[in-house]
Amino acid sequence: MLISLGDVEFTPYEIRRIFGFLFICVAIAVAISSITSEILFLNNSSDYIHGFVWFGIFGLVFGFYFLHFKEKLSLIRNRMKNSLTWPLYVKILNGLCWALPFVLIGIFPQYFQYLILIGIGLGNISTYFFMIFFSKQKNKEQFLIGLVALLVIPLAVLIDTTIFESQQDIAILLSRLLISVSYFTGGAYAIFSKIKIS
């Protein structure tokens, strides 16, 4: 099966690989930003610098990605536009799966590392199933990201409450790296898997 955009045709596997590299970029950006933030913390750097570091690293990583794949950005936009045709209640439910855990961080900041993983997990898994039912697409890499994010939550709890209970900066660093693991898993699957997708 070929998907046409303008005068160019792409196979589903090619499109999936493009998203695979996108997810790998997320994993790399989160990992580098997390490690850099920990280094800054250990050197007693000002808090506002952490924000600049995160924005800067994400900007560099995704700048490189979009420059490399700039001729295929329409494929990314096209896949993301699929949700525009969903019924309103589905859009709301999907939005809640993504946003509610992050909103709850404001109420329960002590659980922010778990809520981030829950948001990534529920958001990606809900999008995966809605894409199947309403857009007739099966993006297994997205399901893997969500599944891994949810599965590593017990590990994050163990790290936070037992192994590094007295070193919360390390616990936060490792929790962030688990986010990288989630996206890296989905990205690697999308890039290297030869399984046919619909």
Phi, psi and chi 1 to 4 in degrees:
 res  aa     phi    psi   chi1   chi2   chi3   chi4
   1 MET       -  134.1 -178.8  179.5   68.5      -
   2 LEU  -114.3  145.0  -65.9  175.1      -      -
   3 ILE  -113.7  123.9  -63.6  175.0      -      -
   4 SER   -98.9  134.8  -61.9      -      -      -
   5 LEU  -134.1  105.5  -74.4  177.0      -      -
   6 GLY    70.3 -127.9      -      -      -      -
   7 ASP   -96.6    4.5  -61.6  -34.0      -      -
   8 VAL  -111.3  140.4 -174.8      -      -      -
   9 GLU  -115.7  141.0  -67.7 -176.5  -31.4      -
  10 PHE  -130.7  146.0  -60.7   91.9      -      -
  11 THR   -84.6  157.0   66.4      -      -      -
  12 PRO   -55.7  -34.6  -27.2   35.9      -      -
  13 TYR   -64.7  -40.2  175.1   66.3      -      -
  14 GLU   -63.4  -41.4  -70.6  174.7  -45.0      -
  15 ILE   -65.2  -41.7  -64.9  173.5      -      -
  16 ARG   -63.8  -38.3 -173.0  174.4   62.0 -177.1
  17 ARG   -63.7  -37.9  -72.1 -173.6   75.1 -111.3
  18 ILE   -61.3  -43.4  -67.9  169.7      -      -
  19 PHE   -70.0  -32.5  -87.4   86.5      -      -
  20 GLY   -59.0  -46.0      -      -      -      -
  21 PHE   -65.0  -34.3  -75.8  112.8      -      -
  22 LEU   -61.7  -45.6  177.4   63.3      -      -
  23 PHE   -66.4  -37.2  -64.7  145.4      -      -
  24 ILE   -62.5  -38.7  -67.5  -68.4      -      -
  25 CYS   -63.5  -39.6  -77.1      -      -      -
  26 VAL   -60.0  -46.3  173.1      -      -      -
  27 ALA   -60.1  -45.1      -      -      -      -
  28 ILE   -64.9  -45.2  -68.6  171.7      -      -
  29 ALA   -63.0  -43.6      -      -      -      -
  30 VAL   -64.8  -43.0  170.9      -      -      -
  31 ALA   -64.7  -48.7      -      -      -      -
  32 ILE   -64.3  -43.1  -65.0  175.7      -      -
  33 SER   -63.3  -41.5  -61.2      -      -      -
  34 SER   -64.7  -45.7  -60.4      -      -      -
  35 ILE   -65.8  -41.0  -66.1  169.9      -      -
  36 THR   -64.3  -40.8  -55.0      -      -      -
  37 SER   -62.0  -39.4  -74.7      -      -      -
  38 GLU   -64.7  -40.9  176.2   61.7   15.3      -
  39 ILE   -62.3  -43.1  -66.2  171.3      -      -
  40 LEU   -63.2  -39.6  -68.2  172.5      -      -
  41 PHE   -62.2  -44.4  172.8   80.0      -      -
  42 LEU   -65.9  -23.0  -66.5  175.1      -      -
  43 ASN   -99.5   14.4  -73.7  -82.5      -      -
  44 ASN    56.3   39.3  -61.1  -49.0      -      -
  45 SER   -74.0  156.5  -61.3      -      -      -
  46 SER   -62.7  146.5  -59.2      -      -      -
  47 ASP   -61.3  -37.0  -69.8  -20.0      -      -
  48 TYR   -64.5  -24.2   73.6   89.4      -      -
  49 ILE   -64.7  -32.9  -65.1  178.7      -      -
  50 HIS   -58.9  -41.6  -67.0 -100.8      -      -
  51 GLY   -62.6  -43.5      -      -      -      -
  52 PHE   -62.3  -39.0  -75.3  113.1      -      -
  53 VAL   -63.3  -46.3  165.9      -      -      -
  54 TRP   -62.6  -47.5  -81.6   78.0      -      -
  55 PHE   -62.4  -42.0  -81.1  112.5      -      -
  56 GLY   -64.8  -45.6      -      -      -      -
  57 ILE   -67.3  -44.1  -69.1  173.7      -      -
  58 PHE   -62.2  -38.9  -91.7   77.8      -      -
  59 GLY   -62.5  -43.4      -      -      -      -
  60 LEU   -66.5  -46.8  -72.2  172.2      -      -
  61 VAL   -63.6  -48.1  172.0      -      -      -
  62 PHE   -76.5  -25.9  -76.1   97.5      -      -
  63 GLY   -62.0  -43.9      -      -      -      -
  64 PHE   -63.2  -42.5  173.2   80.1      -      -
  65 TYR   -62.7  -49.5  171.5   82.6      -      -
  66 PHE   -70.8  -28.3  -72.0  122.2      -      -
  67 LEU   -67.9  -38.6  -77.8  174.7      -      -
  68 HIS   -71.9  -34.9 -173.0   71.5      -      -
  69 PHE  -113.4   23.0  -69.9  104.7      -      -
  70 LYS   -59.9  -29.7   61.1 -178.4  178.2  179.3
  71 GLU   -75.3   -8.9   74.2  -78.7    0.8      -
  72 LYS  -116.5   12.8  -62.5  175.1 -178.3  176.7
  73 LEU   -61.9  -29.2  -70.9 -179.2      -      -
  74 SER   -62.5  -29.9   55.7      -      -      -
  75 LEU   -66.0  -40.9  -67.8  172.2      -      -
  76 ILE   -65.2  -46.6  -62.9  174.3      -      -
  77 ARG   -61.9  -39.8  -70.5 -165.6  -63.6  -93.1
  78 ASN   -63.5  -42.4 -173.8   63.8      -      -
  79 ARG   -67.8  -38.9  177.4  161.2  151.4  178.5
  80 MET   -70.1  -26.4  -69.2 -179.2  171.2      -
  81 LYS   -73.4  -11.4  -76.1  179.8 -179.4  177.6
  82 ASN   -57.1  -33.9  -78.0  -51.6      -      -
  83 SER   -69.6  -16.8   60.9      -      -      -
  84 LEU   -65.4  -23.3  -62.7  177.5      -      -
  85 THR   -91.8   -2.2   61.7      -      -      -
  86 TRP   -72.6  153.3  -63.8   -8.5      -      -
  87 PRO   -59.3  153.7  -23.5   33.5      -      -
  88 LEU   -58.1  -42.6  178.7   59.6      -      -
  89 TYR   -65.0  -30.8   75.0   91.8      -      -
  90 VAL   -71.0  -42.0  174.3      -      -      -
  91 LYS   -60.0  -41.7  -65.6  177.2 -176.2  177.4
  92 ILE   -65.3  -45.7  -67.3  174.0      -      -
  93 LEU   -62.9  -43.9 -177.9   57.1      -      -
  94 ASN   -63.5  -41.1 -175.0 -123.4      -      -
  95 GLY   -62.6  -39.6      -      -      -      -
  96 LEU   -64.9  -40.6  -74.8  173.8      -      -
  97 CYS   -59.1  -38.8  -72.0      -      -      -
  98 TRP   -77.3  -47.5  -81.4  103.5      -      -
  99 ALA   -88.1  -36.7      -      -      -      -
 100 LEU   -56.3  -46.6 -175.4   58.0      -      -
 101 PRO   -59.3  -35.1  -26.0   37.0      -      -
 102 PHE   -72.4  -35.9  -68.6   93.8      -      -
 103 VAL   -63.3  -39.0  171.7      -      -      -
 104 LEU   -65.5  -17.9  -70.0  175.6      -      -
 105 ILE   -59.8  -34.7  -68.7  174.7      -      -
 106 GLY   -65.7  -25.9      -      -      -      -
 107 ILE   -93.2  -37.3  -56.8  173.3      -      -
 108 PHE  -124.0   67.3  -54.7  105.3      -      -
 109 PRO   -62.5  -23.5   22.5  -33.6      -      -
 110 GLN   -69.2  -15.2   67.7  -88.0   31.5      -
 111 TYR  -110.2   21.4  -58.0  125.3      -      -
 112 PHE   -61.5  -36.3   80.4   94.6      -      -
 113 GLN   -67.2  -32.3   58.8  -96.3   50.6      -
 114 TYR   -75.4  -39.9  -45.1  135.8      -      -
 115 LEU   -65.6  -34.9  -70.4  169.1      -      -
 116 ILE   -62.8  -45.7  -69.9  173.6      -      -
 117 LEU   -63.6  -39.4  -72.0  167.4      -      -
 118 ILE   -63.7  -43.6  -69.8  171.4      -      -
 119 GLY   -62.0  -44.2      -      -      -      -
 120 ILE   -64.8  -40.9  -68.2  170.3      -      -
 121 GLY   -66.2  -55.2      -      -      -      -
 122 LEU   -65.7  -38.2  -65.9 -179.5      -      -
 123 GLY   -63.2  -48.5      -      -      -      -
 124 ASN   -69.9  -40.2  -81.7  -72.6      -      -
 125 ILE   -68.9  -42.0  -71.4  176.3      -      -
 126 SER   -63.5  -41.7   65.7      -      -      -
 127 THR   -62.7  -39.2  -59.4      -      -      -
 128 TYR   -58.8  -49.4  167.7   75.1      -      -
 129 PHE   -71.2  -37.7  -77.0  111.5      -      -
 130 PHE   -66.4  -35.1  -70.0  145.4      -      -
 131 MET   -64.7  -35.1  -71.2  -73.8  -79.1      -
 132 ILE   -66.8  -50.0  -69.4  176.0      -      -
 133 PHE   -74.0  -36.8  -65.7  135.4      -      -
 134 PHE  -111.1  -19.1  -62.4  101.8      -      -
 135 SER  -119.8   -1.7  -59.1      -      -      -
 136 LYS    57.3   37.8  -51.5  -56.2  179.0 -174.1
 137 GLN  -125.2  141.3  -67.6 -171.8   22.6      -
 138 LYS  -120.5   94.3 -171.9 -180.0  -66.7 -175.7
 139 ASN   -97.9   83.9  -56.8  -43.8      -      -
 140 LYS   -63.0  -28.0  -66.4 -179.4 -179.8  178.1
 141 GLU   -62.4  -34.3   63.7  -82.4    6.6      -
 142 GLN   -69.9  -38.3 -168.5  157.8   24.0      -
 143 PHE   -62.1  -41.2  177.0   77.7      -      -
 144 LEU   -62.8  -41.1  -82.0  176.4      -      -
 145 ILE   -59.2  -48.9  -67.3  170.0      -      -
 146 GLY   -64.5  -42.0      -      -      -      -
 147 LEU   -63.4  -46.9 -179.5   63.6      -      -
 148 VAL   -63.6  -40.6  172.4      -      -      -
 149 ALA   -58.9  -40.5      -      -      -      -
 150 LEU   -73.9  -37.5  -65.9  178.2      -      -
 151 LEU   -68.8  -27.5  -71.4  177.5      -      -
 152 VAL   -86.8   -3.6  -61.8      -      -      -
 153 ILE   -58.8  -46.2  -69.6  174.2      -      -
 154 PRO   -57.7  -36.0  -25.9   36.2      -      -
 155 LEU   -65.8  -40.7  177.3   57.6      -      -
 156 ALA   -62.7  -40.4      -      -      -      -
 157 VAL   -63.5  -43.9  173.3      -      -      -
 158 LEU   -60.8  -44.2 -179.5   64.8      -      -
 159 ILE   -62.2  -42.8  -70.1  170.6      -      -
 160 ASP   -74.3  -37.0 -172.6   40.2      -      -
 161 THR  -102.7  -11.8   60.3      -      -      -
 162 THR  -129.1  -65.9  -55.0      -      -      -
 163 ILE   -65.4  -47.3  -58.1  174.6      -      -
 164 PHE  -121.1   40.7  -69.5  102.9      -      -
 165 GLU   -59.2  -36.0 -175.9  178.3    6.7      -
 166 SER   -92.0   -0.7   60.8      -      -      -
 167 GLN  -129.6   74.9  -64.8  175.7  -75.3      -
 168 GLN   -65.0  -27.7  -78.4  -61.6  -66.2      -
 169 ASP   -64.7  -38.7   59.0  -50.3      -      -
 170 ILE   -69.6  -39.4  -59.8  -63.2      -      -
 171 ALA   -61.3  -42.4      -      -      -      -
 172 ILE   -66.2  -41.9  -68.1  171.8      -      -
 173 LEU   -58.4  -47.7  168.5   63.9      -      -
 174 LEU   -66.7  -35.4  -65.8  176.4      -      -
 175 SER   -63.8  -39.7  -65.4      -      -      -
 176 ARG   -67.0  -36.9  -70.8  171.5  174.6  169.7
 177 LEU   -66.7  -27.0  -68.0  178.5      -      -
 178 LEU   -66.5  -31.3  -68.8  176.5      -      -
 179 ILE   -63.3  -42.9  -63.2  172.5      -      -
 180 SER   -59.9  -41.7  -72.2      -      -      -
 181 VAL   -60.2  -41.2  170.2      -      -      -
 182 SER   -60.3  -50.7  -58.7      -      -      -
 183 TYR   -70.1  -35.0  -83.7   95.9      -      -
 184 PHE   -64.9  -39.8 -176.0   84.5      -      -
 185 THR   -60.3  -49.1  -57.7      -      -      -
 186 GLY   -64.7  -40.3      -      -      -      -
 187 GLY   -65.4  -43.1      -      -      -      -
 188 ALA   -63.5  -40.3      -      -      -      -
 189 TYR   -60.8  -45.8  173.3   85.8      -      -
 190 ALA   -63.4  -35.6      -      -      -      -
 191 ILE   -78.3  -42.7  -67.1  170.5      -      -
 192 PHE  -102.0  -18.6  -61.8  110.3      -      -
 193 SER   -73.5  136.7  174.8      -      -      -
 194 LYS  -102.3    4.4  -62.2  -67.9 -174.0  179.3
 195 ILE   -63.9  134.4  -60.2  173.6      -      -
 196 LYS   -68.6  135.8 -179.3 -179.1  177.8 -178.6
 197 ILE  -114.6  157.6   60.5  174.3      -      -
 198 SER  -101.5      -   56.7      -      -      -
